[in-house]
Structures are given as structure tokens and as C-alpha cells.
Amino acid sequence: MKIAWRGVLGIIGAFAFFGVARAQAPDWTGYYTEARGKNLAGLKQLSPNLSEVVTAHLQPWARAKMEATDGVADDSGAVCQPTGVFRYPVNAANPGSFLWLPAADKIVIVSFQINTAGVRRIYLNRERPKSLLPTWNGDSIGHWEGDTLVADTIGFNDKSWLHPAMQPHTEETHLIERFRQVSDSGNSFLEIASTVEDRKALTSAYAFTRYFRRTGESMPENICNDDIEVWKQFKNKALQRDMKNAREVR
């Protein structure tokens, strides 16, 4: 009987511990926009010139593929296909933005473009599927290390770019992200520290950080093509900047 009671108490204790651990997870619900320039306060980004960093880590074949890529014709996002996770929320043309929605078993991150590429799910408390079908967003498994959420993502296809400047990757890509809240000069930020590995496309891993501020509780409506001509001008300007950056680091 004592053994049975010990077993029951052990189970109760385990549930109590699990409940406390979950209760300690910070609530980051809300809409976030990327902090840039003076809005960073005193924070310093790791790899602010991300396009140059990514290109410098490309293997020769990957660099050659980037140089042969047509930034208009080969942009999957321009033909109503997903663009993958690497261009959201880190975007060269616009400050990134996303809606953070926690749930009991996962974290849902909705980027400013609402499509299959703009919705990520970081699953908590579950094992990685034994067989992964390569997808645009990969398979993300997360766990809490104190007040830091660590997301580990594999299972990518090779159809997206590592950056809007057209750097390619393979299905071997491995993304590790660490999300935590930091404060500077009285301001609170959500820091995303990312490390990208790809033994087939990169000579070594590269890392970068970006900072985001909560600016609301819900995501505002964003219609990118209300004015087609304005959208075309914006798209062309952004593309020219990305292509210029790509040429400079070749």
C-alpha cells in the first residue's frame, strides 16, 4: 500500500511540476514589428548585413546557383507559391512583423503575409515525426529553457532562398532559434537569435539576431496590392536593392 501511495504521490508531483513549468512560460501574445536604426536603442544586431554573411558562407556551387538565379522569374513568392521561413520575419525590404499566438501544445507565429508560408507552428511536448516529408516551413519542435524558447527546425525542401538576395539551400538545412525577452534603455524587446546550418550548401553555419517590439494585440490588415502600380514600383525597388547587394558580395 505504501508503494502504491508513493506512486500516486509521484504522479501528482509530476503533474504539479509540469503545471508550474508551464505557468512560468512567459506570455508573449501580441503583434510585433522589427526594431531598426534608432528604435534598437542600445542593442546591437549580430550580422546586420545578413545578405553578405549568407553569401560569404555559400559553397561554390551554391554561389554559382545564386548568380544564375533570375530574381523575378525564379521568385516563388511572385507566382503565388510559398517563400519559406527564412525571409520572414527577417525581410531585407521591409521591417519584419508577426503575430505571436501561444497555445497549450504549440506556438503559432503568423507573419505579415497570410499564406502557407506566413504561418509557422512550433510544436511543444511532442516527438519529431520519424519520417518527414520536405516542406517549405520544415518541422519545428520547441522547448523552454527557463524563459527562453528554443525552436529546432529540419525537414525543409530546397525550393526557397536563405535571403531575398537569392541564396539557395538544400534539404539538409537545420535552423535553430532562441526566443527571449530582453530590455534596454527601459524598452522591452523580443530577441530572436538564429543559427543556420546546411552541410551541403554552406561552408559553415552562420548566425544572426533580430529584435522585435510588441506594438499591439492583433495584426492589422495588410493588403499588399490595393494599388497594383504602387506594388510594382515597391517590388522593383526592393528587388533592385537585393540584386545590388548580391552583386557586391560576389
N, C-alpha and C positions, 0 to 999 in steps of 0.2 A: 504494500500500500504506500509506503514512504517513497519507493521508487516511482510509483505512478504519479504521486503528488509532485515529486521533483520534476518529472517530465512535463506535467501540466504547467507548473510554475515556470519551467524553462521556456515553454511555448509562449506563455503570457509575457514573459520578459522579452522574448524576441520580438513579439508584436509591439510591445511598448517601446523598445529601442527603435524599431522601424518607424513607428509613429513620430518619435522625437526627431529622428534623422530627417524625415520628410518635412516636419514642421520648421526645421532650421533652414530649409532651402529658401533662398531669398525670392521674393515676388518681384519679378521684373516686367510684369504685364504692362504693355503700352506701345506707343508708336515712337520709333527712334529715327533720328536723322544723323548723318555723319558730321562730325566736327572737323572743320578745316581752317587753316590760317589762324587768325586771331581767336577764333572760337575754341581752339585747342587749349587756351590758357597757357599753362606752363608745360603741358605734356608734349613729348617728342615721339613721333611715329618711328617705328622700325621699318626701314625700306620705304620711305615716302615716294621714291621714284620706282614704283613696282615694276613697270614695264621693262626698265633697264635691268633690274635684278633678275626677272624671269628669263629674259633673253640671254643674259650672261651665263645662266645655268643650263641652257639648252645643249644637248648633244648635237654634233654636226648635222645629222640627218634631219633633226627637228628644226634646226635653224634654216636649213635649206627648204624645208616644207613651209615654214613661215614666210620666207622670201618669195615662194611661188604661189602663196595664197592670194586670191583676189578678195580684198576686204569688203567688196559689195556683193559679188556673186556667191561667195562662199560663206557669208554670214548667215548662219542658220536662223537667227532671230529676225532677219529681213524677209524670210519666206515662211513665217508662221510656224517655225519649229522651235523647240526649247533652246536655250543657250547655256544651260548648265549652271552650277553653283558658283563657279569661280569669278564670274562677272557680277554677282550680286552677293552682298551689298557693296562690294568694292568695285566701283564704276569709275572709269577714267574721265568721262564727260560730265557726269553729274554726281553730287554727293549722294552716297547710298542712303537708303531708308528701308525700314522694315517694321512689321508689327510682330511683337513677341507675345505668344499665346501659350501659357503653360497649361498642361492637363495632368491627370493623375499618372498616366503611363508614357507621356511624351511631351516634348516641347515643339510647338508649331511656329515656324518663322515664315511670315508672309512678306515677300519683297514687294517693291512698289509696282512691279508688273505682275498682275494677277493672271498667271497661266501655270502650266505644269512645271515650268522652270522656276516660277516665283514662289512656290510653296514647298518648304522643307519640313521634314518631320525627324526629330532627333528622339529615338525611342529609348526609354528608360526601363531598367529592370527586365530586360529580355536578352536572350542569347542571339548571336548572329545567325541568320539562316545558313544552313550547311551548303546550299547551292544558291549562288547569287546570279541572277540574270543581269548583265551590264545595263545600267540605266544612265540617264542624263545627270541625275542628282546623287546617284550612289545610295548606299545603305548606311545610315548614321545611327550609331549606338552611343548613348551618353551616360555618364555617371557623375555624381557630385564628389568633389574632393574639398571638403569644408564648404566655403562659399564660392567655389569655382566649379563651373560646369565644364566637363571635358567631353568633347564630341569626337568620335573616331569614325571616319567615313572611308569606305572602299566600295568596290563594285561599280565603278564608273565605266561608261562606254568611252570611246575615243573620238566622239563627234564634236565636242565643244572645244573652246580655247581656254587657256590658263589666264588670259587677259584680253581685253578688247583689241590689243595690238597683234592678235592672230597667232600667238604662240600655242603650238599643239601639245597634246599629251597622249598617253596610251591608257589601256585598261589597267595598268599597274599603278595608277595614281593612288596615293594614300594621303588623305587630308586629316590633320589633327588640329582641333580648335579648342582654345581655352577661353571661356567667357567669365569675366569677373567685373565687379563694380569697383571703380577707383575714384578718388576725389583729388582735386587740385584747385587751389585758389578759391575754395568754397563751392566749386562746381562738382557735380557728380556725373560720372561717365560710365558707360558700359564698354569695357575693353574687350576686343576680340583679337587674340594672339593666334595666328595661324602658321602651321608648318606644312609644306607640300613636298612630298617625295614621289619620285617616279624613276625607277632604276633603268627603264628603257628609253625615256625621253630626256632625263635630266642627268647632269654630271654629278650633282649632289643636291641635297634638299635646300630649299630656301624658306625664309620666314619673314613675316611682316605683322605689324599691329595696326589696328584702326580703332578709333574712338567714336562713340555714339552717345547722343544726349536724348533723353526722353522728352518729347515735345507735345505729347497728347495721349489720350486714352484709346483713340481709334484711328484708323488710317483714312486720310481724306481721299476723296475721289480724284483719280488721276486719269485723264483721257489724253493720251499722247497725240492723237491725230484728229482733234477737233478742227484744226486748220491744217489741211494737207500740205500747203506750201510752206508754212512755218515749220512743220515737222520735217519736210525735205531739207530745208535750209539747216535746221539743227543737226539732222543726221549727217549731212555732208560735212559740216564744220567739225563735228566730233570725229568723224572718220578721218578727215584730213589730219587732225591733230594726232590721232593714234598711228596713222601711217608714217607721219613725220618722225614720231618717236621711234618707230620700228626701224626706219632707215638710219637714224642717227646712231643706233647701237649695233648695226650690222658690221 
